[in-house]
């Protein structure tokens, strides 16, 4: 099965609670073809209800070849996780696309894993890969309650010397500043609440460039900020579009009949990533690293725009 750039159905083969308010779903192919392999850090775009799409990290491929994700019920969220918990039962079919990976794991360098809450899901896949590849690693996992921390007991039980839990209601906390005070020959991987990822990036700002990788599924604070009008030359399509200050490049391109793969439309999934041939970009996504944004080699056209003072972008679109 080739899933690149396509949407396809998967069947829910199993579901089980793995923590308070966290359910694991095993997703099986509908047809005879096996699901493809994927790399740790990859995620799926899942249509959890008509017109409602969310991104979920892959946790594992099961022994019977199914893809496993784990979903936190977000009380007060936008309804996607509630639909998963309350409506998706075994036997139901969901439409997905991917896997996509903007949170790649490097098995050739020691790993410092920092997870908060449901952010453990991509980290769990990386830990499994690190064990297979012999990569030195350590995990620092924070949560409010032990029984709400998915996979925590299993990880501690199997790797007691490598896993450190910081459980708020037990009076323990994760001191990110102390953990990352001294740069090491390692990569820091972090997924969790925005405040945790921001703290990790700040605490490791003096580490060598490229030492910190984070996975964000929430829109950037600047995603919907006011912008300026600009021109976008689409080199492949042979047209030049004017993008008004109050519209996105993706919207204008779609109105012009240009086919663009897209999903989240808020700069979090990476589906609409488009190569930049010329011009400077005001990056508003939560996908590209700081170094990737500075390089201006690509942009998420659902939120990013021409930078202030750059009247025209030239795109490979």
N, C-alpha and C positions, 0 to 999 in steps of 0.2 A: 504493500500500500504506500503510495507516494502522497504525502499530506502537505507538501510545500504549497503555500498560498491558496489552499482550498478549504472549504467548509464541508464537513462530513458528519454523519451520525455515529454516535456511540451508545451502547446500551449499558445501563446501570446493572452490573452483575452482582454487586454486593454493597452493603452499607452497614457501618457499625460505629457506635460512639467511641472516640479515642480520648476524650476529656470532656469536662463540663462544657456544653455549648459547642463542641467540635465533633463533626461527623466525617468519617473517611468514606469515600466512594471509590469503588473499583469499576473502571470503565472498560467495556469489552467491545471488540469490533462487531458490527452488525452482519457483515458478510464473511466469506471464508478467508480473506487475506489477513495475515497477522499484522499487528501494529508495529510500526518501525521503532528502531532504537532511538534514544534521545540522550542528551548530555545533562549532567547535574546542573541545576540552575534554570532549566527550561520551564516554561509555563504554557498552559492552554488558555485560549479564549473560549469560554463556555456560555452558550445562550441558555440561561437558567429559567427563563420565562420568555414569552413572545416579546421581542424588542428589548430584552434586558440581558446584557452580556457582561460577564465578569472574568477577570484573570485569576487563575489558580495555579500555583506551582505544582509540578509533579513531584511526588514523594518517592515513588518506587514503581518498578514494573514487577507485578506479582509472578509467582511461579507458573501460573497458567497464562502469562502473557498479557495481562490486563494492566492498564494504567491506573495508578492510585493518586487521588488528590485528597486533601483534607480541608474542610471549610468551617470557619468560625461563624456562628450566628452573631451578627452585629446588631445588638439592640440599639435602636435609634439610627440605623443605617438607611440606605436607600431602597432596601427591599430585596436585593439580590440574594443575600445569604439566607434570608427568611424563606424565600422560595425554594432554595435547596433543602433546607431542613424540614419544611412543612409539606412540600409538594413532590419532591423527587424520590420515588420509591423504586425498589428493585424491579426491573423489567421495563422501566421508563426509558425513553430515548432522548438524548440531548444532542444538539448540534454544536460542534466544536471546530476550531481551527488551530493550527500549530502542529507540533510544539515550536515555540520560539525561545531564543535564549539571549538575553542581554545581561546575564549574571554568570558568566562562564567561570568554571573551576579550573585552576591550574594545578594538576597533581604533582608537578615537578618542584613545587615550592612548599615549605611548611605552611600550615593554615591555622589562623586564629579565627574561630567561628564565634560570632556574637549574635544571639537570637533573642527576640522579644515576642512573647505570645505566639500567635500563629505564624510568625516569621520563622519558626523552626522548620517549616515544610521544605523549602529548598535546601536548607542546611542539612536536614536529615539525609537527603539524596547525596549531598557532597560528602558527608561522613562515611556513607556506605562505599562510595568510590575511593575515598582516601584509604579505607581499610584494604580494599582490593589492591590498590596501587602501592601501598606501603608508604603513604605520605604522612609525615608527622603532623599531628593536629591536636587542638584543644578546643573545648566548647564552653562558652559562658552564656547561660540561658536564664533569662529573667522573666518573671511572671507575677501576677498578683496572688494566685493561689496554686498550690501544688497540683490539686486535682483538676485544674483548668489548663495545665501545661501539657499539651499533646506530646506523647512519646517520651516524656521526661523520665518516668520510672524505668522504662526499657533501656534508655540510653545510660542512665546511671548504673543500672544493673549489669550491663554488658561492659561498660567502660568507666568504672568508678574512679580511676586515676586521671581520666581525661576530661570528665564532665563536672562543671561547677554550676550549681543552681543558685539563683538569687530569688528568693520567694518573699514577696513584700509582707504577707500576713504572718510570716514566721520571723520577721525582723531582719532578714538579710537583704542586702542591696548590691547591685552591680556598680562598682566604682570604675567607670570607663576611663576617667582621666588617669587613675593609677595603673590600670591594666595596660594602657597604651603610652605611658610616659616615656618609655625607652624604646626607640626604634629597633626592630629586629629584621633579620632576613626571613620575612614571612609575608603572607598576604592576609589581610583582615577582610573577612566576608561578614556583612551585617544585613539582616532583614528583620523588620519589626516596625513598631510605631515610628512615626516621623521624628519624634523628639529623640529617640534612641539613635536613629541613623544620623541625625544632625550632630548629636553628641560624639558619636564615633568619628565622624569626619573631622570635627573640630579637634578632638583629642589626638588624632593621628595626622594632623596637618603638617607636622614636622617630619613625618616619615617620608621615605623616597617616593617620588611620583609613581602612581600606579599600584601603591601598596594597599589601598582601600577600595573595596568593591561593595556597592549596596544595591539592593533590589527594592524599588519603590512601585507600589500599585496605587498611590494616591496622586492626584494631579498636583503639579507644581503651583506654588503660591502665585506665580506670574502668568499661569496658563490663560486666564481670562482678562488680564490687564489691558487697558486701552492701548491701541497701537496707532501706527501711521499707515497711510496708503502707500503701496509700492507696486512695481511691475514685476511680473514673473515670466521669463522667457522659457517655454517648455521646448527643449531642443529636439526631442524625439517627435513630439506632436506637431512641431512647426508653428506654434502659435505663441503670442504674447498676451498675457492677461493682466488686467488691472485689478488689484486686490484692495478693496476699500478698507478704511480703518476699522469698520465694525463687522468685517467678515473674515473668515479664514481662507487660506490658500486652498485647502481641501474643498471647501464649499464652492469656491469660484471655479476650480478645475472641474468639479462634477457638473456644475451648471453648463460648462462649455463642452460637455460630452466626453471628457477625458476619464478613462477608467483608472481608478486608484483603489487598491486594496486598503481597507480601513476597518477598524473595529471599535476601539474605546472612544475615539474622537476627543480625548482629553490629555493626550500625550503620555499615556502610561503603558501601552502594550507594545509599541514599536511596529505595528503592522504597516503603517503608512510611511515608513522611513524611505526617504528619497535622496539619491546622490545629488550633491551640489557641485556644479561645474565652476561657477564664478559667483562672487558676491559674499557679503558678510551677513551672518544670521543672528537674529535675536532668538536664542534657544529657550523655549519655554516648556520643554518636555521633562519627564522624570525618568527617562530611559538611558540617554547617553551619559557617559562619565564626563567630568569636568574637562579632561584632556580631549575627549572626543568632540565635545562642544567647541572647544577652543580651535580644533583643527578645521572645523567647518566643512568636513567632507560629506556630511549628510545632515538631514533635518527631518523632524516629524511635522508634516505639513498640516496636521489637524490643529496645531496650536502655535508653532513657531512661525516667525515672520522675518522680513528683511530687517537688519539692524538699523538703528537710527543713523541717518546720514547715508544709507545705502539705498539708492532709488530703484535698483533692479537686481534680481537674482536670476541666474541661469541654472536650470535644473535638468537633470537627465530623466525627463518624464515626457 
